Amino acid sequence: MFEIIGERINGLFKDIREAIAARDPKPLQDWAVKQAEKGAYWLDVNTGPIASKEEQAEIMAWMVKSVQEVVDLPCCIDTTNIAAMEEGLKVHKGKAMVNSTTAEQAKMDVIFPLAAKYNAAVVALTMNEKGVPKTADDRIALAMELVANADGYGIPMQDLYIDPLVLPCNVAQEHGPETLEALRQVKLLANPAPKTTVGLSNISQKAPNRPLINRTYLAMAMVCGLDSAVMDADDDELVDTAATASIILNQSIYCDSYLKIFRQK
């Protein structure tokens, strides 16, 4: 089953940023319910650019608790602040996801043990201190390091989500097919294979026709083995694309009401 990670509860958005400042849970909860109704499987929760690290930790815990007061969905705790990540994990009900680690050894040595401690899934980015690789082969080399380290720390492969990193097509067009090829190869790295994810909206950043670009790339990526994506669950045509690709790829059982069933899952 394809897993939508709803992207909207993020302090980068003005309404969420204002809600955080006022400690008003309603906008967060409204978006949590809306994304759940539209078919989200996870809810990405990101504090955005809050001033201090200490404040981020307190805010993350408040955000996770606020969201889970109104929906049963798990959260994808999205932050580079380790203290904030752990505070979110402490209050989270059920299995969480942490977003993310890179293939830098120092980061893997922190994030993987933390995820193991709280039995959380992990998003793992195919980049290191040198940045994002240009080719699929170089992305896969880093994915192999991520798989090996995750296994060493006891992270089950079904809880590891390799992100081969989508870059904007208007400035890094050559990366698009390399990311698709990396998605194919990730599935050969272990048995069972790790899962895959991408930040879908990155492909269309600052380009015209963003919804069309997102829909097209989503369908292409699903053919290549994409299991999930951080994406706009409120974009009905985008969700319909995921549901339809799932049917065509024989990942979901066809019925005439498959669009409705996909959202209910």
DOZA-145480 format. One record per residue (C-alpha): x, y, z; chain; residue in three letters. Coordinates in steps of 0.02 Angstrom, whole numbers, plus 50000, padded with zeros to 5 digits. Each point is the difference from the previous one (the first is absolute). Example, Ala and Ser with C-alpha at 12.3 -4.5 7.8 and 13.67 -1.06 7.14 Angstrom:
<fimars>
fimar X->50615 Y->49775 Z->50390 c->A r->ALA
fimar X->50069 Y->50172 Z->49967 c->A r->SER
</fimars>
This chain:
<fimars>
fimar X->50000 Y->50000 Z->50000 c->A r->MET
fimar X->50066 Y->50172 Z->49953 c->A r->PHE
fimar X->50025 Y->50110 Z->50153 c->A r->GLU
fimar X->49963 Y->50186 Z->49989 c->A r->ILE
fimar X->50097 Y->50105 Z->50125 c->A r->ILE
fimar X->49896 Y->50158 Z->50014 c->A r->GLY
fimar X->50115 Y->50152 Z->49991 c->A r->GLU
fimar X->49888 Y->50139 Z->50062 c->A r->ARG
fimar X->50033 Y->50009 Z->50189 c->A r->ILE
fimar X->50160 Y->50097 Z->49979 c->A r->ASN
fimar X->50053 Y->50165 Z->50076 c->A r->GLY
fimar X->50058 Y->50058 Z->49828 c->A r->LEU
fimar X->49816 Y->50029 Z->49960 c->A r->PHE
fimar X->49933 Y->50166 Z->50065 c->A r->LYS
fimar X->49845 Y->49931 Z->50085 c->A r->ASP
fimar X->50098 Y->49865 Z->50092 c->A r->ILE
fimar X->50138 Y->50124 Z->50047 c->A r->ARG
fimar X->49870 Y->50117 Z->50075 c->A r->GLU
fimar X->49915 Y->49857 Z->50091 c->A r->ALA
fimar X->50165 Y->49948 Z->50077 c->A r->ILE
fimar X->50035 Y->50177 Z->50058 c->A r->ALA
fimar X->49829 Y->50011 Z->50082 c->A r->ALA
fimar X->50003 Y->49818 Z->50059 c->A r->ARG
fimar X->49832 Y->49980 Z->49914 c->A r->ASP
fimar X->49975 Y->49816 Z->49958 c->A r->PRO
fimar X->49848 Y->50026 Z->49887 c->A r->LYS
fimar X->50090 Y->50032 Z->49834 c->A r->PRO
fimar X->50112 Y->49849 Z->50029 c->A r->LEU
fimar X->49850 Y->49892 Z->50045 c->A r->GLN
fimar X->49897 Y->50062 Z->49852 c->A r->ASP
fimar X->50141 Y->49952 Z->49882 c->A r->TRP
fimar X->50024 Y->49834 Z->50088 c->A r->ALA
fimar X->49816 Y->49955 Z->49975 c->A r->VAL
fimar X->49997 Y->50064 Z->49821 c->A r->LYS
fimar X->50156 Y->49901 Z->49950 c->A r->GLN
fimar X->49935 Y->49844 Z->50086 c->A r->ALA
fimar X->49837 Y->50014 Z->49903 c->A r->GLU
fimar X->50095 Y->50023 Z->49836 c->A r->LYS
fimar X->50100 Y->49839 Z->50022 c->A r->GLY
fimar X->50158 Y->50043 Z->50099 c->A r->ALA
fimar X->50086 Y->49852 Z->50083 c->A r->TYR
fimar X->50125 Y->50105 Z->50099 c->A r->TRP
fimar X->49995 Y->50184 Z->50050 c->A r->LEU
fimar X->50162 Y->50095 Z->49982 c->A r->ASP
fimar X->50024 Y->50115 Z->50150 c->A r->VAL
fimar X->50131 Y->50137 Z->49986 c->A r->ASN
fimar X->50024 Y->50149 Z->50115 c->A r->THR
fimar X->50074 Y->50107 Z->49861 c->A r->GLY
fimar X->50129 Y->50135 Z->50035 c->A r->PRO
fimar X->49972 Y->50025 Z->50186 c->A r->ILE
fimar X->50132 Y->50108 Z->50086 c->A r->ALA
fimar X->50079 Y->49889 Z->50132 c->A r->SER
fimar X->50038 Y->49814 Z->50013 c->A r->LYS
fimar X->49921 Y->49993 Z->50172 c->A r->GLU
fimar X->49839 Y->50076 Z->49933 c->A r->GLU
fimar X->49997 Y->49876 Z->49856 c->A r->GLN
fimar X->49998 Y->49854 Z->50121 c->A r->ALA
fimar X->49853 Y->50067 Z->50098 c->A r->GLU
fimar X->49906 Y->50047 Z->49842 c->A r->ILE
fimar X->50026 Y->49831 Z->49918 c->A r->MET
fimar X->49925 Y->49910 Z->50149 c->A r->ALA
fimar X->49852 Y->50120 Z->49999 c->A r->TRP
fimar X->49973 Y->49977 Z->49813 c->A r->MET
fimar X->50004 Y->49809 Z->50008 c->A r->VAL
fimar X->49879 Y->49996 Z->50147 c->A r->LYS
fimar X->49884 Y->50125 Z->49916 c->A r->SER
fimar X->49993 Y->49900 Z->49839 c->A r->VAL
fimar X->49972 Y->49832 Z->50084 c->A r->GLN
fimar X->49857 Y->50070 Z->50104 c->A r->GLU
fimar X->49891 Y->50002 Z->49844 c->A r->VAL
fimar X->50067 Y->49862 Z->49885 c->A r->VAL
fimar X->50070 Y->49825 Z->50023 c->A r->ASP
fimar X->50132 Y->50021 Z->49865 c->A r->LEU
fimar X->50185 Y->49987 Z->50043 c->A r->PRO
fimar X->50114 Y->50150 Z->49983 c->A r->CYS
fimar X->50157 Y->50022 Z->49899 c->A r->CYS
fimar X->50105 Y->50105 Z->50119 c->A r->ILE
fimar X->50095 Y->50114 Z->49882 c->A r->ASP
fimar X->50144 Y->50096 Z->50078 c->A r->THR
fimar X->50189 Y->50011 Z->50004 c->A r->THR
fimar X->49993 Y->50040 Z->50185 c->A r->ASN
fimar X->50033 Y->49837 Z->50093 c->A r->ILE
fimar X->49926 Y->50065 Z->50164 c->A r->ALA
fimar X->49841 Y->50049 Z->49910 c->A r->ALA
fimar X->49994 Y->49833 Z->49912 c->A r->MET
fimar X->50012 Y->49905 Z->50164 c->A r->GLU
fimar X->49869 Y->50109 Z->50085 c->A r->GLU
fimar X->49883 Y->49960 Z->49857 c->A r->GLY
fimar X->50037 Y->49815 Z->50015 c->A r->LEU
fimar X->49971 Y->50003 Z->50188 c->A r->LYS
fimar X->49821 Y->50062 Z->49985 c->A r->VAL
fimar X->49954 Y->49911 Z->49839 c->A r->HIS
fimar X->49865 Y->49866 Z->50009 c->A r->LYS
fimar X->50041 Y->49846 Z->49897 c->A r->GLY
fimar X->50136 Y->49979 Z->49871 c->A r->LYS
fimar X->50079 Y->50163 Z->49941 c->A r->ALA
fimar X->50116 Y->50042 Z->49856 c->A r->MET
fimar X->50154 Y->50110 Z->50017 c->A r->VAL
fimar X->50054 Y->50111 Z->49856 c->A r->ASN
fimar X->50147 Y->49984 Z->49977 c->A r->SER
fimar X->50179 Y->49942 Z->49998 c->A r->THR
fimar X->50128 Y->50019 Z->49863 c->A r->THR
fimar X->50139 Y->49876 Z->49960 c->A r->ALA
fimar X->50122 Y->50099 Z->50107 c->A r->GLU
fimar X->50064 Y->49879 Z->50131 c->A r->GLN
fimar X->49982 Y->50123 Z->50144 c->A r->ALA
fimar X->49815 Y->50026 Z->49958 c->A r->LYS
fimar X->49964 Y->49815 Z->49976 c->A r->MET
fimar X->50080 Y->49965 Z->50169 c->A r->ASP
fimar X->49873 Y->50116 Z->50081 c->A r->VAL
fimar X->49840 Y->49976 Z->49900 c->A r->ILE
fimar X->49999 Y->49810 Z->49982 c->A r->PHE
fimar X->50022 Y->49965 Z->50187 c->A r->PRO
fimar X->49865 Y->50129 Z->50039 c->A r->LEU
fimar X->49880 Y->49919 Z->49877 c->A r->ALA
fimar X->50039 Y->49828 Z->50070 c->A r->ALA
fimar X->49970 Y->50062 Z->50177 c->A r->LYS
fimar X->49824 Y->50058 Z->49955 c->A r->TYR
fimar X->49964 Y->49866 Z->49868 c->A r->ASN
fimar X->49980 Y->50136 Z->49868 c->A r->ALA
fimar X->50015 Y->49992 Z->49812 c->A r->ALA
fimar X->50139 Y->50105 Z->49922 c->A r->VAL
fimar X->50017 Y->50105 Z->49843 c->A r->VAL
fimar X->50180 Y->49985 Z->49938 c->A r->ALA
fimar X->50067 Y->50122 Z->49870 c->A r->LEU
fimar X->50129 Y->49948 Z->49870 c->A r->THR
fimar X->50117 Y->50144 Z->50033 c->A r->MET
fimar X->50151 Y->50031 Z->50110 c->A r->ASN
fimar X->50117 Y->50142 Z->50044 c->A r->GLU
fimar X->50041 Y->50018 Z->49815 c->A r->LYS
fimar X->49819 Y->50036 Z->49957 c->A r->GLY
fimar X->49878 Y->49915 Z->49881 c->A r->VAL
fimar X->50080 Y->49881 Z->49874 c->A r->PRO
fimar X->49972 Y->50031 Z->49816 c->A r->LYS
fimar X->49975 Y->49819 Z->49944 c->A r->THR
fimar X->49891 Y->49854 Z->50047 c->A r->ALA
fimar X->50153 Y->49892 Z->50034 c->A r->ASP
fimar X->50069 Y->50125 Z->50125 c->A r->ASP
fimar X->49830 Y->50015 Z->50084 c->A r->ARG
fimar X->49993 Y->49810 Z->50015 c->A r->ILE
fimar X->50175 Y->49993 Z->50075 c->A r->ALA
fimar X->49937 Y->50113 Z->50140 c->A r->LEU
fimar X->49838 Y->49900 Z->50013 c->A r->ALA
fimar X->50105 Y->49845 Z->50031 c->A r->MET
fimar X->50087 Y->50088 Z->50145 c->A r->GLU
fimar X->49831 Y->50050 Z->50071 c->A r->LEU
fimar X->49933 Y->49823 Z->49985 c->A r->VAL
fimar X->50155 Y->49925 Z->50083 c->A r->ALA
fimar X->49997 Y->50123 Z->50145 c->A r->ASN
fimar X->49813 Y->49984 Z->50026 c->A r->ALA
fimar X->50017 Y->49811 Z->50007 c->A r->ASP
fimar X->50144 Y->50017 Z->50122 c->A r->GLY
fimar X->49892 Y->50103 Z->50117 c->A r->TYR
fimar X->49855 Y->49878 Z->49988 c->A r->GLY
fimar X->49886 Y->50101 Z->49886 c->A r->ILE
fimar X->49889 Y->49880 Z->49900 c->A r->PRO
fimar X->50007 Y->50029 Z->49813 c->A r->MET
fimar X->49811 Y->50030 Z->49995 c->A r->GLN
fimar X->50031 Y->50149 Z->50116 c->A r->ASP
fimar X->50138 Y->50076 Z->49892 c->A r->LEU
fimar X->49942 Y->50125 Z->49868 c->A r->TYR
fimar X->50140 Y->50041 Z->49879 c->A r->ILE
fimar X->49981 Y->50172 Z->49920 c->A r->ASP
fimar X->50108 Y->50017 Z->49843 c->A r->PRO
fimar X->49964 Y->50187 Z->49999 c->A r->LEU
fimar X->49898 Y->50089 Z->49869 c->A r->VAL
fimar X->50068 Y->50168 Z->49942 c->A r->LEU
fimar X->49908 Y->50137 Z->49905 c->A r->PRO
fimar X->49983 Y->49961 Z->49815 c->A r->CYS
fimar X->50024 Y->50182 Z->49950 c->A r->ASN
fimar X->50177 Y->50009 Z->50070 c->A r->VAL
fimar X->50055 Y->49817 Z->50014 c->A r->ALA
fimar X->49908 Y->49916 Z->49857 c->A r->GLN
fimar X->50131 Y->49864 Z->49980 c->A r->GLU
fimar X->49965 Y->49937 Z->50176 c->A r->HIS
fimar X->49821 Y->49947 Z->49961 c->A r->GLY
fimar X->50039 Y->49838 Z->49908 c->A r->PRO
fimar X->50146 Y->49962 Z->50116 c->A r->GLU
fimar X->49881 Y->50004 Z->50149 c->A r->THR
fimar X->49879 Y->49885 Z->49909 c->A r->LEU
fimar X->50139 Y->49875 Z->49963 c->A r->GLU
fimar X->50056 Y->50008 Z->50181 c->A r->ALA
fimar X->49823 Y->49956 Z->50055 c->A r->LEU
fimar X->50010 Y->49843 Z->49892 c->A r->ARG
fimar X->50168 Y->49947 Z->50070 c->A r->GLN
fimar X->49955 Y->50029 Z->50183 c->A r->VAL
fimar X->49885 Y->49850 Z->49991 c->A r->LYS
fimar X->50150 Y->49888 Z->49963 c->A r->LEU
fimar X->50101 Y->50049 Z->50154 c->A r->LEU
fimar X->49924 Y->49881 Z->50127 c->A r->ALA
fimar X->49872 Y->49862 Z->50022 c->A r->ASN
fimar X->49876 Y->50058 Z->50056 c->A r->PRO
fimar X->50034 Y->50163 Z->49911 c->A r->ALA
fimar X->49996 Y->50169 Z->50087 c->A r->PRO
fimar X->49857 Y->50115 Z->49959 c->A r->LYS
fimar X->50019 Y->50159 Z->49899 c->A r->THR
fimar X->49938 Y->50178 Z->50014 c->A r->THR
fimar X->50028 Y->50172 Z->49925 c->A r->VAL
fimar X->49956 Y->50180 Z->50037 c->A r->GLY
fimar X->49890 Y->50010 Z->49846 c->A r->LEU
fimar X->49972 Y->50188 Z->49990 c->A r->SER
fimar X->50188 Y->50028 Z->49981 c->A r->ASN
fimar X->49987 Y->49945 Z->49817 c->A r->ILE
fimar X->49895 Y->50153 Z->49956 c->A r->SER
fimar X->50073 Y->50130 Z->50117 c->A r->GLN
fimar X->49993 Y->50175 Z->49921 c->A r->LYS
fimar X->49939 Y->49929 Z->49835 c->A r->ALA
fimar X->49835 Y->50038 Z->49912 c->A r->PRO
fimar X->49868 Y->49862 Z->49986 c->A r->ASN
fimar X->50050 Y->49930 Z->50169 c->A r->ARG
fimar X->49849 Y->49886 Z->50024 c->A r->PRO
fimar X->50024 Y->49921 Z->49828 c->A r->LEU
fimar X->50186 Y->49972 Z->50029 c->A r->ILE
fimar X->49966 Y->49922 Z->50171 c->A r->ASN
fimar X->49866 Y->49883 Z->49931 c->A r->ARG
fimar X->50106 Y->49944 Z->49855 c->A r->THR
fimar X->50155 Y->49966 Z->50103 c->A r->TYR
fimar X->49900 Y->49909 Z->50133 c->A r->LEU
fimar X->49931 Y->49876 Z->49873 c->A r->ALA
fimar X->50173 Y->49974 Z->49924 c->A r->MET
fimar X->50078 Y->49974 Z->50172 c->A r->ALA
fimar X->49867 Y->49875 Z->50053 c->A r->MET
fimar X->50042 Y->49894 Z->49847 c->A r->VAL
fimar X->50181 Y->50002 Z->50059 c->A r->CYS
fimar X->49956 Y->49938 Z->50174 c->A r->GLY
fimar X->49951 Y->50153 Z->50101 c->A r->LEU
fimar X->49908 Y->49946 Z->50158 c->A r->ASP
fimar X->49959 Y->50169 Z->50075 c->A r->SER
fimar X->50020 Y->50187 Z->49979 c->A r->ALA
fimar X->49993 Y->50158 Z->50102 c->A r->VAL
fimar X->49867 Y->50087 Z->49895 c->A r->MET
fimar X->49845 Y->50110 Z->49998 c->A r->ASP
fimar X->49860 Y->49887 Z->50060 c->A r->ALA
fimar X->49878 Y->50142 Z->49967 c->A r->ASP
fimar X->50035 Y->49994 Z->49812 c->A r->ASP
fimar X->49859 Y->49887 Z->49941 c->A r->ASP
fimar X->50073 Y->49971 Z->49827 c->A r->GLU
fimar X->50168 Y->49953 Z->50076 c->A r->LEU
fimar X->49919 Y->49876 Z->50118 c->A r->VAL
fimar X->49895 Y->49932 Z->49856 c->A r->ASP
fimar X->50162 Y->49972 Z->49904 c->A r->THR
fimar X->50072 Y->49899 Z->50144 c->A r->ALA
fimar X->49840 Y->49898 Z->50015 c->A r->ALA
fimar X->49991 Y->49966 Z->49814 c->A r->THR
fimar X->50184 Y->49954 Z->49984 c->A r->ALA
fimar X->49976 Y->49881 Z->50146 c->A r->SER
fimar X->49861 Y->49912 Z->49904 c->A r->ILE
fimar X->50094 Y->49993 Z->49835 c->A r->ILE
fimar X->50156 Y->49932 Z->50087 c->A r->LEU
fimar X->49893 Y->49864 Z->50083 c->A r->ASN
fimar X->50043 Y->50065 Z->50173 c->A r->GLN
fimar X->49817 Y->50020 Z->50048 c->A r->SER
fimar X->49849 Y->49895 Z->49953 c->A r->ILE
fimar X->49894 Y->50085 Z->49867 c->A r->TYR
fimar X->49821 Y->50052 Z->50033 c->A r->CYS
fimar X->49896 Y->50136 Z->49919 c->A r->ASP
fimar X->50011 Y->50104 Z->50159 c->A r->SER
fimar X->50190 Y->49982 Z->50015 c->A r->TYR
fimar X->50027 Y->50189 Z->50021 c->A r->LEU
fimar X->49888 Y->50000 Z->50153 c->A r->LYS
fimar X->50076 Y->49839 Z->50069 c->A r->ILE
fimar X->50177 Y->50069 Z->49981 c->A r->PHE
fimar X->49955 Y->50148 Z->50110 c->A r->ARG
fimar X->49918 Y->49891 Z->50130 c->A r->GLN
fimar X->50159 Y->49898 Z->50017 c->A r->LYS
</fimars>
